[in-house]
Amino acid sequence: MESFHHLLYGFVEILRLEPLLYCFAGVFIGTLIGVLPGIGPVGTMSLLLPFTIKAPPLLAIIMLAGIYYGCQYGGSTTSILVNIPGEASSVVTCLDGYQMARKGRAGPALGIAAFGSFIAGTLGVFALMLVAPALASLALRFGPPEYFSLICMGLTMVIFMARGSSIRAMMMAVFGIILGCVGLDPQTGASRFIFGSTDLMDGIGLGPFVMGLFGMSEVFLNIEKSSIEERTLIVDKIKGLLPTLQDWKDSIMPITRGSVVGFLLGILPGGGAIISSFFSYAIEKRISKHPEKFGKGAIEGVAAPESANNSATAGGMVPLLTLGIPPNVVMAILLGVLVIHDVVPGPRFISQHPEIFWGFIASMYIGNIMLLILNLPLIGLWVKVLKVPYKILFPIILVFCIIGAYGINNSTFDIYTMIVFGVLGYLMRKYEFEGAPMVLAFFLGPMFERNFRLSLLLSDGSFSIFFTRPISAGGMIVTFLLLVFSAIPIIQRRKEVISIE
């Protein structure tokens, strides 16, 4: 009951003109970016990050988080109408959503995607509201060894769940930790990896780093393509957006299961909306009495993944707000934004900044209502947006990148930094090196180093402290097991090569 009193306090904070405008701007931009294939929430949040620095922390996180969960809504529109996922988590929606559109059922597909996203998003926020305070109370017992082991486990899990090579993902994580150490040592004041540059004494800037790695690299990648994939709309006008009673009967349980699966997987490091959508789709296909319908226009194949990816956005907030540990790249950016505003998420975040936490929770409830309105009555607008050519979009993105990078500190050095990481991000994507492990390691690197040092100070230099405390020992055991499981495929491939030779 206490949580509901706090929630009312959050609504008092949010039900004012300025917070509502920031919330609407976030979800509107998020839906727009979700509809436009190829840009994604990480790149968009990176581009708009400089414009939130002058705003209060509550308004900044409301807007950037709105972009994230707004993208999950908008991505379904492109998947269903064009068969091109507007957002990576909407890849699975293409399988059945596009087939429904080809059969003349684009309206019900878009409708169930919007309603499913709304229900799952609301349930996810409700679960976040209940789980986060309880976990924060438990986290008060954590010391440096526990945090160190959790960070190790999080980084290892991201490597384990990487879509490509585990070795490459580990290389990127190590590189990210090194980048996070650039600047002055927090204890000794010695300079590290600055190569004589005074501009690097404060470390690598968050804005130029993520804007280059995700924003500019996307532009470079698409400029390289001689012919960008054409988008062919199935229909120009959408009718019958409200699902029928039978559609609801077929979808209500997939929506419920997708909401639960999405929230739980969203909490895990390396999980998030993408894995949640795939996992929920696989569950529905496995338990269905008619699995042969999947891939041919089954409405359950739209309802489940769209619910899962929206619920996962709320799940990802749990470790971020209660432990200060981001489980994915988007949460890492939100962590960076809060730190810029001198607000540090962790066990004491809810008690020290109740207006930010409960205001943010309330904003997500309101944001989901706004998104339902945006994604049903305004579907005609999003259909027109899909016709905008890429050659107009990408120069605008470049201009935003340059203005945003310069505007943070009014420094041309930040522009050069952004360009360097833009080229690096382009090369990484071209040669299939994942950026997620590097970004997470960049954010977690300073925490990793600080807690490692404090742990050794507490134990007089003995590493046994990581294995004699139960929570820390559990985290280190999971880390070790994940490393072993990651190494097994590599060993098997080497054995196969040796046997062939």
C-alpha positions as CSV (number, residue, x, y, z in Angstrom):
1,M,0.0,0.0,0.0
2,E,2.9,2.3,0.7
3,S,4.0,2.0,-2.9
4,F,0.7,3.5,-4.1
5,H,1.1,6.5,-1.8
6,H,4.5,7.1,-3.2
7,L,3.1,6.7,-6.7
8,L,0.6,9.4,-6.0
9,Y,3.5,11.6,-5.0
10,G,5.1,10.8,-8.4
11,F,2.0,11.9,-10.2
12,V,2.0,15.2,-8.3
13,E,5.6,15.7,-9.6
14,I,4.7,14.7,-13.2
15,L,1.3,16.2,-13.7
16,R,2.6,19.6,-14.7
17,L,3.0,21.2,-18.1
18,E,6.8,20.9,-18.5
19,P,7.2,17.2,-17.4
20,L,4.2,16.3,-19.6
21,L,5.8,18.1,-22.6
22,Y,9.1,16.2,-22.1
23,C,7.3,12.9,-21.8
24,F,5.3,13.6,-25.0
25,A,8.4,14.7,-26.8
26,G,10.2,11.5,-25.8
27,V,7.5,9.0,-26.8
28,F,6.7,10.9,-30.0
29,I,10.4,11.0,-31.1
30,G,10.7,7.3,-30.0
31,T,7.7,6.3,-32.1
32,L,9.0,8.2,-35.1
33,I,12.5,6.6,-34.8
34,G,10.9,3.2,-34.4
35,V,9.0,3.7,-37.6
36,L,12.1,4.7,-39.5
37,P,14.3,1.7,-40.1
38,G,18.0,1.9,-39.3
39,I,18.4,4.6,-36.7
40,G,17.3,2.9,-33.5
41,P,16.9,4.1,-29.9
42,V,20.6,4.1,-28.9
43,G,21.6,6.3,-31.8
44,T,18.7,8.7,-31.1
45,M,19.3,8.9,-27.4
46,S,22.9,9.6,-28.1
47,L,22.0,12.4,-30.5
48,L,19.6,14.1,-28.1
49,L,21.6,13.6,-25.0
50,P,23.3,17.0,-25.3
51,F,19.9,18.7,-25.4
52,T,18.9,17.3,-22.0
53,I,22.1,18.3,-20.1
54,K,20.6,21.7,-19.2
55,A,17.3,20.2,-18.1
56,P,16.6,18.9,-14.5
57,P,17.5,15.2,-14.1
58,L,13.8,14.1,-13.8
59,L,12.9,15.7,-17.2
60,A,16.1,14.4,-18.8
61,I,15.4,10.8,-17.9
62,I,11.7,11.1,-18.7
63,M,12.5,12.2,-22.2
64,L,15.3,9.7,-23.0
65,A,13.4,6.7,-21.5
66,G,10.4,7.8,-23.5
67,I,12.4,7.5,-26.6
68,Y,13.4,4.0,-25.6
69,Y,10.0,2.5,-24.9
70,G,8.5,4.6,-27.7
71,C,10.8,2.9,-30.2
72,Q,9.4,-0.5,-29.2
73,Y,5.9,0.7,-30.2
74,G,6.9,2.3,-33.4
75,G,9.1,-0.6,-34.6
76,S,6.0,-2.8,-35.1
77,T,4.6,-0.4,-37.8
78,T,7.5,-0.9,-40.2
79,S,7.7,-4.6,-39.5
80,I,4.1,-5.2,-40.3
81,L,3.7,-2.8,-43.3
82,V,7.1,-3.1,-45.0
83,N,8.7,-6.3,-43.6
84,I,11.7,-4.3,-42.4
85,P,12.1,-4.1,-38.6
86,G,12.2,-0.5,-37.6
87,E,13.9,-1.6,-34.4
88,A,16.0,-4.7,-33.7
89,S,13.5,-6.0,-31.2
90,S,10.8,-6.0,-33.9
91,V,12.6,-8.5,-36.1
92,V,10.3,-11.3,-34.9
93,T,7.2,-9.3,-35.6
94,C,8.0,-9.4,-39.3
95,L,7.4,-13.1,-39.5
96,D,3.6,-13.0,-38.8
97,G,2.8,-9.3,-38.9
98,Y,3.8,-8.9,-42.6
99,Q,1.9,-12.0,-43.5
100,M,-1.2,-10.6,-41.8
101,A,-0.8,-7.4,-43.8
102,R,-0.5,-9.4,-47.1
103,K,-3.8,-11.1,-46.2
104,G,-5.5,-7.7,-45.7
105,R,-5.3,-7.8,-41.9
106,A,-2.8,-5.0,-41.4
107,G,-5.3,-3.1,-39.2
108,P,-5.7,-5.9,-36.6
109,A,-2.0,-6.6,-36.6
110,L,-1.2,-3.0,-35.9
111,G,-4.0,-2.8,-33.3
112,I,-3.0,-5.9,-31.3
113,A,0.7,-4.7,-31.4
114,A,-0.4,-1.3,-29.9
115,F,-2.8,-2.8,-27.3
116,G,-0.3,-5.6,-26.4
117,S,2.5,-3.0,-26.0
118,F,0.3,-0.9,-23.8
119,I,-0.8,-3.7,-21.6
120,A,2.7,-5.2,-21.3
121,G,4.3,-1.8,-20.8
122,T,1.8,-0.9,-18.0
123,L,2.3,-4.3,-16.3
124,G,6.0,-3.9,-16.6
125,V,5.9,-0.5,-14.9
126,F,3.7,-1.9,-12.1
127,A,6.2,-4.7,-11.5
128,L,9.0,-2.2,-11.5
129,M,7.2,-0.2,-8.9
130,L,6.8,-3.2,-6.6
131,V,10.2,-4.9,-7.2
132,A,12.6,-1.9,-7.2
133,P,12.0,-0.7,-3.6
134,A,12.4,-4.3,-2.2
135,L,15.6,-4.9,-4.2
136,A,17.0,-1.6,-3.1
137,S,16.5,-2.6,0.6
138,L,18.4,-5.8,-0.1
139,A,21.1,-4.0,-1.9
140,L,21.9,-1.9,1.2
141,R,23.7,-5.0,2.4
142,F,26.1,-4.9,-0.6
143,G,29.7,-3.8,-0.1
144,P,32.5,-3.4,-2.6
145,P,33.1,-7.2,-3.0
146,E,29.4,-7.7,-3.9
147,Y,29.4,-4.9,-6.4
148,F,32.7,-6.1,-8.0
149,S,31.3,-9.6,-8.4
150,L,28.0,-8.4,-9.9
151,I,29.9,-6.2,-12.4
152,C,32.1,-9.1,-13.4
153,M,28.9,-11.3,-13.8
154,G,27.2,-8.6,-15.8
155,L,30.1,-8.1,-18.2
156,T,30.6,-11.8,-18.6
157,M,26.9,-12.4,-19.3
158,V,26.9,-9.7,-22.0
159,I,29.9,-11.5,-23.6
160,F,28.1,-14.9,-23.2
161,M,24.9,-13.6,-24.8
162,A,26.7,-11.8,-27.7
163,R,25.3,-12.6,-31.1
164,G,28.7,-13.0,-32.7
165,S,32.1,-14.3,-31.6
166,S,32.6,-14.5,-27.8
167,I,36.3,-13.7,-28.3
168,R,35.5,-10.5,-30.2
169,A,32.9,-9.5,-27.5
170,M,35.6,-10.0,-24.8
171,M,38.0,-7.9,-26.8
172,M,35.5,-5.1,-27.0
173,A,34.7,-5.4,-23.2
174,V,38.4,-5.1,-22.4
175,F,38.8,-2.1,-24.8
176,G,35.8,-0.5,-23.1
177,I,37.3,-0.8,-19.7
178,I,40.5,0.8,-21.0
179,L,38.5,3.7,-22.5
180,G,36.8,4.1,-19.1
181,C,40.2,4.5,-17.4
182,V,41.3,7.4,-19.7
183,G,42.0,10.6,-17.6
184,L,43.2,11.1,-14.1
185,D,43.4,8.3,-11.6
186,P,40.7,9.0,-8.9
187,Q,43.0,8.0,-6.1
188,T,46.5,9.0,-7.0
189,G,45.8,11.8,-9.5
190,A,48.2,10.3,-12.1
191,S,47.3,10.7,-15.8
192,R,46.4,7.6,-17.7
193,F,46.2,7.1,-21.5
194,I,46.0,10.8,-22.3
195,F,49.1,10.9,-24.5
196,G,49.9,14.5,-23.6
197,S,46.4,15.8,-24.3
198,T,45.0,18.1,-21.7
199,D,41.5,17.6,-23.2
200,L,41.5,14.0,-22.1
201,M,42.4,14.7,-18.5
202,D,38.7,14.5,-17.5
203,G,38.2,11.3,-19.5
204,I,36.3,10.7,-22.8
205,G,33.1,12.5,-22.9
206,L,29.9,10.5,-22.8
207,G,28.1,12.5,-25.5
208,P,30.8,12.3,-28.2
209,F,31.5,8.7,-27.4
210,V,28.0,7.3,-27.9
211,M,27.0,9.8,-30.6
212,G,30.0,8.8,-32.7
213,L,29.7,5.1,-32.0
214,F,26.0,4.8,-32.8
215,G,24.8,8.0,-34.6
216,M,27.6,8.7,-37.1
217,S,28.5,5.1,-37.7
218,E,24.9,4.5,-38.9
219,V,25.3,7.4,-41.4
220,F,28.6,6.1,-42.6
221,L,27.3,2.6,-43.0
222,N,24.3,3.7,-45.1
223,I,26.4,6.2,-47.2
224,E,28.5,3.2,-48.2
225,K,25.6,1.3,-49.6
226,S,25.1,2.0,-53.3
227,S,21.4,1.2,-53.1
228,I,19.6,1.3,-49.8
229,E,16.8,-1.2,-49.5
230,E,13.6,0.1,-50.9
231,R,10.5,0.2,-48.7
232,T,7.4,-1.0,-50.4
233,L,4.2,-0.4,-48.5
234,I,1.6,-3.2,-48.6
235,V,-1.2,-0.7,-48.1
236,D,-1.5,3.1,-48.1
237,K,-4.6,3.3,-45.9
238,I,-5.2,1.2,-42.8
239,K,-8.7,0.2,-41.8
240,G,-10.1,-1.9,-39.0
241,L,-7.5,-1.2,-36.3
242,L,-9.6,-2.7,-33.5
243,P,-9.0,-6.4,-33.1
244,T,-12.0,-8.7,-33.2
245,L,-13.2,-10.7,-30.2
246,Q,-11.6,-13.8,-31.6
247,D,-8.3,-11.9,-32.0
248,W,-8.5,-11.0,-28.4
249,K,-9.2,-14.6,-27.4
250,D,-6.1,-15.7,-29.4
251,S,-3.9,-12.9,-28.0
252,I,-4.7,-12.3,-24.4
253,M,-2.6,-15.2,-23.0
254,P,0.4,-14.5,-25.4
255,I,0.3,-10.9,-24.2
256,T,0.3,-12.0,-20.5
257,R,3.1,-14.6,-21.0
258,G,5.1,-12.1,-23.1
259,S,4.8,-9.5,-20.4
260,V,6.2,-11.8,-17.7
261,V,9.0,-13.2,-19.9
262,G,10.0,-9.7,-21.1
263,F,10.2,-8.3,-17.6
264,L,12.2,-11.1,-16.2
265,L,14.7,-11.3,-19.2
266,G,14.9,-7.5,-19.2
267,I,16.4,-7.6,-15.7
268,L,19.3,-9.9,-16.8
269,P,22.5,-8.3,-18.1
270,G,22.7,-8.7,-21.8
271,G,19.0,-9.6,-22.0
272,G,16.6,-6.8,-22.9
273,A,14.0,-6.3,-25.6
274,I,15.7,-8.3,-28.4
275,I,16.2,-11.6,-26.6
276,S,12.8,-11.2,-24.8
277,S,10.9,-10.9,-28.1
278,F,12.7,-14.0,-29.6
279,F,12.2,-16.0,-26.5
280,S,8.4,-15.2,-26.1
281,Y,7.8,-16.0,-29.8
282,A,9.6,-19.4,-29.4
283,I,7.4,-20.1,-26.3
284,E,4.2,-19.4,-28.1
285,K,5.1,-21.5,-31.0
286,R,6.2,-24.4,-28.7
287,I,3.0,-24.5,-26.7
288,S,0.6,-23.7,-29.5
289,K,-1.9,-26.4,-30.6
290,H,-1.3,-25.2,-34.2
291,P,2.4,-24.3,-34.5
292,E,2.1,-24.6,-38.3
293,K,0.2,-21.2,-38.3
294,F,3.3,-19.3,-37.1
295,G,5.1,-17.6,-39.9
296,K,1.9,-17.5,-42.0
297,G,0.0,-14.8,-40.2
298,A,-0.8,-15.9,-36.7
299,I,-1.8,-13.0,-34.5
300,E,-0.2,-14.7,-31.5
301,G,3.2,-14.2,-33.3
302,V,2.6,-10.4,-33.2
303,A,1.1,-10.2,-29.7
304,A,3.7,-12.1,-27.8
305,P,7.0,-10.5,-29.0
306,E,5.5,-7.0,-29.1
307,S,4.4,-7.4,-25.5
308,A,7.7,-8.9,-24.4
309,N,9.9,-6.1,-25.9
310,N,7.8,-3.4,-24.1
311,S,7.8,-5.2,-20.8
312,A,11.6,-5.7,-21.0
313,T,12.1,-1.9,-21.0
314,A,10.7,-1.7,-17.5
315,G,12.7,-4.8,-16.4
316,G,15.9,-3.2,-17.5
317,M,15.2,-0.3,-15.1
318,V,15.4,-2.6,-12.0
319,P,19.1,-3.2,-11.8
320,L,19.9,0.4,-13.1
321,L,17.8,2.2,-10.4
322,T,18.4,-0.1,-7.5
323,L,22.0,-1.3,-8.0
324,G,23.4,1.4,-10.4
325,I,24.4,-1.4,-12.8
326,P,23.0,-1.0,-16.4
327,P,22.0,-4.4,-18.0
328,N,22.2,-3.1,-21.6
329,V,23.4,-0.2,-23.7
330,V,20.3,1.9,-23.4
331,M,20.4,1.7,-19.6
332,A,24.1,2.6,-19.7
333,I,23.2,5.8,-21.5
334,L,20.5,6.6,-18.9
335,L,23.1,5.9,-16.2
336,G,25.4,8.3,-17.8
337,V,22.7,11.0,-18.0
338,L,21.9,10.7,-14.3
339,V,25.6,10.8,-13.4
340,I,26.0,14.0,-15.5
341,H,23.3,15.5,-13.3
342,D,25.1,14.4,-10.1
343,V,22.4,11.8,-9.4
344,V,23.9,8.3,-8.8
345,P,21.5,5.3,-9.0
346,G,22.0,2.7,-6.4
347,P,20.5,1.3,-3.2
348,R,19.9,4.7,-1.7
349,F,18.6,6.3,-4.9
350,I,14.9,5.8,-4.0
351,S,15.3,7.3,-0.5
352,Q,17.6,10.1,-1.5
353,H,15.8,11.1,-4.7
354,P,12.1,10.0,-4.3
355,E,10.9,12.8,-6.6
356,I,13.0,11.4,-9.5
357,F,12.2,7.8,-8.9
358,W,8.4,8.0,-8.4
359,G,8.1,10.9,-10.9
360,F,9.8,8.6,-13.4
361,I,7.5,5.7,-12.6
362,A,4.4,7.9,-13.0
363,S,5.8,9.3,-16.3
364,M,6.0,5.7,-17.7
365,Y,2.3,5.1,-16.9
366,I,1.4,8.4,-18.7
367,G,3.8,7.7,-21.5
368,N,2.2,4.4,-22.3
369,I,-1.2,6.1,-22.5
370,M,0.3,8.7,-24.9
371,L,1.8,5.9,-27.0
372,L,-1.5,4.1,-27.3
373,I,-3.0,7.4,-28.6
374,L,-0.1,8.0,-31.0
375,N,-0.1,4.5,-32.4
376,L,-3.8,4.1,-33.3
377,P,-5.4,7.4,-34.4
378,L,-2.2,8.7,-36.0
379,I,-1.3,5.5,-37.9
380,G,-1.9,7.4,-41.2
381,L,0.9,9.9,-40.2
382,W,3.4,7.1,-39.6
383,V,2.5,5.6,-43.0
384,K,3.4,8.9,-44.6
385,V,6.7,9.1,-42.6
386,L,7.7,5.7,-44.1
387,K,7.8,7.4,-47.5
388,V,10.5,9.9,-46.5
389,P,13.7,9.0,-48.5
390,Y,16.9,8.2,-46.6
391,K,18.9,10.8,-48.6
392,I,17.0,13.5,-46.7
393,L,17.2,11.9,-43.3
394,F,20.9,11.2,-43.0
395,P,22.3,14.7,-43.7
396,I,19.9,15.9,-40.9
397,I,21.3,13.3,-38.5
398,L,24.9,14.4,-39.3
399,V,24.0,18.1,-38.5
400,F,22.4,17.0,-35.2
401,C,25.6,15.0,-34.4
402,I,27.9,18.0,-34.9
403,I,25.7,20.5,-33.1
404,G,25.1,18.1,-30.2
405,A,28.8,17.2,-29.8
406,Y,29.9,20.9,-29.9
407,G,27.1,22.1,-27.6
408,I,28.0,20.0,-24.6
409,N,31.3,21.8,-23.7
410,N,31.5,24.3,-26.7
411,S,34.6,22.3,-27.7
412,T,35.8,21.4,-31.1
413,F,37.8,18.6,-29.5
414,D,34.5,16.8,-28.8
415,I,33.6,17.0,-32.5
416,Y,36.9,15.3,-33.3
417,T,36.3,12.7,-30.6
418,M,32.9,12.0,-32.1
419,I,34.3,11.6,-35.6
420,V,37.0,9.2,-34.4
421,F,34.4,7.0,-32.6
422,G,32.1,7.3,-35.6
423,V,34.8,5.8,-37.8
424,L,35.5,3.2,-35.2
425,G,31.8,2.3,-34.9
426,Y,31.6,2.0,-38.7
427,L,34.6,-0.4,-38.8
428,M,33.2,-2.4,-35.9
429,R,29.9,-2.9,-37.5
430,K,31.4,-3.6,-40.9
431,Y,33.7,-6.3,-39.5
432,E,31.1,-7.7,-37.0
433,F,32.5,-6.4,-33.7
434,E,29.6,-5.7,-31.3
435,G,29.4,-2.3,-29.7
436,A,27.3,-3.3,-26.7
437,P,30.1,-5.0,-24.6
438,M,32.4,-2.0,-25.2
439,V,29.8,0.6,-24.2
440,L,28.8,-1.3,-21.0
441,A,32.4,-1.9,-20.1
442,F,33.1,1.9,-20.7
443,F,30.4,2.8,-18.2
444,L,31.1,0.0,-15.7
445,G,34.9,0.2,-15.9
446,P,35.4,3.0,-13.3
447,M,32.9,1.1,-10.9
448,F,34.8,-2.1,-11.6
449,E,38.2,-0.5,-10.7
450,R,36.9,1.4,-7.7
451,N,35.2,-1.6,-6.0
452,F,38.1,-3.8,-6.8
453,R,40.5,-1.4,-5.0
454,L,38.1,-0.9,-2.0
455,S,37.7,-4.7,-1.7
456,L,41.5,-5.2,-1.5
457,L,41.8,-2.4,1.0
458,L,39.2,-4.1,3.2
459,S,41.0,-7.4,3.1
460,D,44.6,-6.1,3.3
461,G,45.3,-7.2,-0.2
462,S,43.7,-10.7,0.0
463,F,41.6,-11.9,-2.9
464,S,39.8,-14.3,-0.6
465,I,37.3,-11.6,0.2
466,F,35.6,-12.2,-3.1
467,F,34.9,-15.9,-2.2
468,T,34.2,-15.7,1.6
469,R,31.2,-13.5,1.4
470,P,28.1,-15.4,0.1
471,I,26.7,-12.9,-2.5
472,S,30.2,-12.1,-3.8
473,A,31.1,-15.8,-4.0
474,G,27.8,-16.5,-5.9
475,G,28.6,-13.8,-8.4
476,M,32.1,-15.1,-9.0
477,I,30.9,-18.7,-9.4
478,V,28.3,-17.6,-12.1
479,T,31.1,-15.5,-13.8
480,F,33.4,-18.5,-13.9
481,L,30.6,-20.8,-15.3
482,L,29.7,-18.3,-18.0
483,L,33.3,-18.1,-19.1
484,V,33.6,-21.9,-19.2
485,F,30.4,-22.2,-21.3
486,S,31.6,-19.4,-23.6
487,A,34.9,-21.3,-24.1
488,I,33.3,-24.7,-25.0
489,P,32.2,-23.8,-28.6
490,I,35.7,-22.4,-29.3
491,I,37.4,-25.6,-28.0
492,Q,35.0,-27.8,-30.0
493,R,35.7,-25.8,-33.2
494,R,39.5,-26.2,-32.7
495,K,39.1,-29.9,-32.1
496,E,37.1,-30.2,-35.4
497,V,39.8,-28.3,-37.3
498,I,42.5,-30.5,-35.8
499,S,40.6,-33.7,-36.7
500,I,40.1,-32.5,-40.3
501,E,43.8,-31.8,-40.6
